[in-house]
């Protein structure tokens, strides 16, 4: 896959920019004034501190069930790319990357017709994070080097995902699972809104998180209990 980079010094959101792109287009920015994460969480970053990138991917003809696993595939590709700089990282279902338990990167995937937009944010440099934010940074490679490493790995992972979903990565996903075996609290966004606690048992081939024998397809997870 060939990538075409479109960079802006400042934009509202690279995911919004990518809505006008075509497969292979990559939109980056030095600063986002309205950056978003999953569940409408804000992505905060001063200019130049983070990789802010949205990639346009062709998902035409792929089943909705497989498309639902795309965030895991993108998260897995991002994790594998970043391991050369930070071997102490893990994947927190569905698509956060943690370094020593602190958030290093996040992914937001959105559908736009036959295209998917994979928004990837990585803390490249440390900064004075607001109180209560548990974050980590790479503090080594440049933003451009980080971008190229992720795009290089994403190209291969995406093609494998198109052919077989996340099945080809199940063993490696299990090896980097930040939640497996931990007591967690889950707040569903696809069913009963009441939070529940249980032990994370791993990720299923359909992308669900298995918690004490129950599958969760969409939700927010906290390690331990909240409240």
Buried (B, 14 or more C-beta within 10 A) or exposed (E): BEBEEBBBEEBBBBBBBBBEBEBBBBBBBBBBEEBBBBEEEEBBBEEEBBBBBBBBBBBEEBEEEBBBBBBBBBBBBBBBBBBEBBEEBBBBBBBBBBBEEEBBBBBBBBEBEEBBBBBBBBBBBEBEBEEEEEBBBBEEBEBEBBBBBBBEBBBEBBEBBBEEBBEBBBEBBEEBBBBBEEBBBBBBEEEEEEBBBBBBBBBBEBBBBBBEEEEBBBBBBEBEEEE
